[in-house]
Structures are given as structure tokens and as C-alpha cells.
Amino acid sequence: MTSFWMLIAQATTQPAAKPQGGDSFFRFMLPMLLAVGIFWYLMYRGQRKERRKHADMLANLKKNDRVQTIGGVIGTVVEARQHEVVVKVDETNNVKMRFNRAAIKEVLALSSETA
């Protein structure tokens, strides 16, 4: 019986243990937050590269570049202004269309002129 009272005395004189619930929460959430952060960075890095590449392509548009617009119109650049591009879409009737520079999707073939 004395050993029972000795055990109770020892149990009551020791400081209370901290609850482990909060600690396990951070042990679980830190890797999850880190994984989400890495995933987000990798996902948006590719989009940023594509936007930069498209902006460089638009900045380097010049006369005689063969281009395709977002709407699918294919033609040859006749004139490249600051915010718009004039594209010749029909050679026989000399049909020209004016587009906002941002409407150009891609350059199909670069001009034969060397700069």
C-alpha cells in the first residue's frame, strides 16, 4: 500500500505534460503547406515564361513576318505600329486588316530580310 501512495505522490509533484495536439498539427501542416507552395511556384513559373516569350515575340514583329492571329487569320505584316499591326491577308485583292498587337498569336515564318 505504501508503494501506491509513493506513486501517487510522485505523479502529483511532477509538472503537467503539455498536450501534444498542437504539436502534431504543425508537424502535419508544415509539409502540406510546403508542398502546396512548391506546386504553386512550379505551376505559375511556366505561365510566366510563356507570357514573357509571347511579349518578346510581339515586341519583335516586323514587316514581312508571316503571322497568325488569335482568330485564325493568317497573313503577312505590312506595317507594325506601336499598338497595332497591319496584316495583308489576300495578295490578289490587296486586302489588309488592322489588328491590335496583342491579337497576334504567333509568327509562322520570319521575314526573308536580314536585319
PAROPA-392556 format. One record per residue (C-alpha): residue number from 1; residue in three letters; chain; x, y, z. Coordinates in steps of 0.2 Angstrom, whole numbers, plus 5000, padded with zeros to 4 digits. Layout:
[NUM, 'ALA', 'A', [X, Y, Z]]
...
! end
This chain:
[1, 'MET', 'A', [5000, 5000, 5000]]
[2, 'THR', 'A', [5014, 5012, 5003]]
[3, 'SER', 'A', [5021, 5010, 4986]]
[4, 'PHE', 'A', [5004, 5015, 4979]]
[5, 'TRP', 'A', [5005, 5031, 4989]]
[6, 'MET', 'A', [5023, 5034, 4984]]
[7, 'LEU', 'A', [5017, 5033, 4965]]
[8, 'ILE', 'A', [5003, 5045, 4968]]
[9, 'ALA', 'A', [5015, 5057, 4977]]
[10, 'GLN', 'A', [5027, 5056, 4963]]
[11, 'ALA', 'A', [5014, 5059, 4950]]
[12, 'THR', 'A', [5007, 5074, 4958]]
[13, 'THR', 'A', [5024, 5083, 4961]]
[14, 'GLN', 'A', [5029, 5082, 4943]]
[15, 'PRO', 'A', [5024, 5096, 4931]]
[16, 'ALA', 'A', [5009, 5093, 4920]]
[17, 'ALA', 'A', [5014, 5087, 4902]]
[18, 'LYS', 'A', [5010, 5098, 4888]]
[19, 'PRO', 'A', [4996, 5092, 4876]]
[20, 'GLN', 'A', [5003, 5085, 4860]]
[21, 'GLY', 'A', [4988, 5090, 4849]]
[22, 'GLY', 'A', [4995, 5107, 4843]]
[23, 'ASP', 'A', [5012, 5100, 4840]]
[24, 'SER', 'A', [5006, 5086, 4829]]
[25, 'PHE', 'A', [4995, 5099, 4820]]
[26, 'PHE', 'A', [5011, 5109, 4815]]
[27, 'ARG', 'A', [5020, 5093, 4810]]
[28, 'PHE', 'A', [5006, 5088, 4798]]
[29, 'MET', 'A', [5003, 5106, 4791]]
[30, 'LEU', 'A', [5021, 5112, 4788]]
[31, 'PRO', 'A', [5025, 5098, 4775]]
[32, 'MET', 'A', [5007, 5101, 4767]]
[33, 'LEU', 'A', [5010, 5120, 4766]]
[34, 'LEU', 'A', [5027, 5117, 4759]]
[35, 'ALA', 'A', [5021, 5105, 4745]]
[36, 'VAL', 'A', [5007, 5117, 4740]]
[37, 'GLY', 'A', [5019, 5131, 4739]]
[38, 'ILE', 'A', [5031, 5122, 4728]]
[39, 'PHE', 'A', [5017, 5116, 4717]]
[40, 'TRP', 'A', [5010, 5134, 4715]]
[41, 'TYR', 'A', [5028, 5140, 4711]]
[42, 'LEU', 'A', [5031, 5127, 4698]]
[43, 'MET', 'A', [5013, 5129, 4690]]
[44, 'TYR', 'A', [5014, 5148, 4688]]
[45, 'ARG', 'A', [5033, 5149, 4683]]
[46, 'GLY', 'A', [5028, 5140, 4666]]
[47, 'GLN', 'A', [5014, 5153, 4663]]
[48, 'ARG', 'A', [5026, 5167, 4667]]
[49, 'LYS', 'A', [5039, 5160, 4654]]
[50, 'GLU', 'A', [5025, 5159, 4641]]
[51, 'ARG', 'A', [5019, 5177, 4644]]
[52, 'ARG', 'A', [5037, 5183, 4643]]
[53, 'LYS', 'A', [5040, 5174, 4627]]
[54, 'HIS', 'A', [5024, 5180, 4619]]
[55, 'ALA', 'A', [5028, 5198, 4624]]
[56, 'ASP', 'A', [5045, 5197, 4616]]
[57, 'MET', 'A', [5038, 5190, 4600]]
[58, 'LEU', 'A', [5026, 5204, 4599]]
[59, 'ALA', 'A', [5039, 5217, 4603]]
[60, 'ASN', 'A', [5050, 5210, 4588]]
[61, 'LEU', 'A', [5036, 5210, 4575]]
[62, 'LYS', 'A', [5042, 5217, 4559]]
[63, 'LYS', 'A', [5037, 5219, 4541]]
[64, 'ASN', 'A', [5036, 5203, 4530]]
[65, 'ASP', 'A', [5033, 5192, 4545]]
[66, 'ARG', 'A', [5020, 5179, 4542]]
[67, 'VAL', 'A', [5008, 5179, 4557]]
[68, 'GLN', 'A', [4993, 5170, 4563]]
[69, 'THR', 'A', [4980, 5180, 4574]]
[70, 'ILE', 'A', [4970, 5173, 4589]]
[71, 'GLY', 'A', [4955, 5172, 4577]]
[72, 'GLY', 'A', [4965, 5161, 4565]]
[73, 'VAL', 'A', [4968, 5174, 4551]]
[74, 'ILE', 'A', [4984, 5171, 4543]]
[75, 'GLY', 'A', [4993, 5185, 4534]]
[76, 'THR', 'A', [5009, 5195, 4531]]
[77, 'VAL', 'A', [5014, 5210, 4541]]
[78, 'VAL', 'A', [5014, 5226, 4531]]
[79, 'GLU', 'A', [5016, 5238, 4544]]
[80, 'ALA', 'A', [5020, 5237, 4563]]
[81, 'ARG', 'A', [5015, 5252, 4574]]
[82, 'GLN', 'A', [5016, 5254, 4592]]
[83, 'HIS', 'A', [4999, 5246, 4597]]
[84, 'GLU', 'A', [4993, 5239, 4581]]
[85, 'VAL', 'A', [4999, 5229, 4566]]
[86, 'VAL', 'A', [4993, 5230, 4548]]
[87, 'VAL', 'A', [4992, 5212, 4540]]
[88, 'LYS', 'A', [4989, 5209, 4522]]
[89, 'VAL', 'A', [4978, 5193, 4521]]
[90, 'ASP', 'A', [4975, 5192, 4502]]
[91, 'GLU', 'A', [4988, 5195, 4489]]
[92, 'THR', 'A', [4977, 5196, 4474]]
[93, 'ASN', 'A', [4964, 5209, 4480]]
[94, 'ASN', 'A', [4977, 5218, 4491]]
[95, 'VAL', 'A', [4966, 5215, 4507]]
[96, 'LYS', 'A', [4973, 5222, 4523]]
[97, 'MET', 'A', [4967, 5221, 4540]]
[98, 'ARG', 'A', [4972, 5231, 4556]]
[99, 'PHE', 'A', [4974, 5221, 4572]]
[100, 'ASN', 'A', [4979, 5226, 4590]]
[101, 'ARG', 'A', [4996, 5219, 4593]]
[102, 'ALA', 'A', [4990, 5208, 4607]]
[103, 'ALA', 'A', [4979, 5199, 4594]]
[104, 'ILE', 'A', [4994, 5191, 4586]]
[105, 'LYS', 'A', [4995, 5173, 4592]]
[106, 'GLU', 'A', [5012, 5168, 4584]]
[107, 'VAL', 'A', [5024, 5171, 4570]]
[108, 'LEU', 'A', [5023, 5157, 4557]]
[109, 'ALA', 'A', [5038, 5161, 4547]]
[110, 'LEU', 'A', [5051, 5175, 4549]]
[111, 'SER', 'A', [5054, 5188, 4536]]
[112, 'SER', 'A', [5067, 5184, 4522]]
[113, 'GLU', 'A', [5075, 5201, 4526]]
[114, 'THR', 'A', [5090, 5200, 4537]]
[115, 'ALA', 'A', [5092, 5214, 4550]]
! end
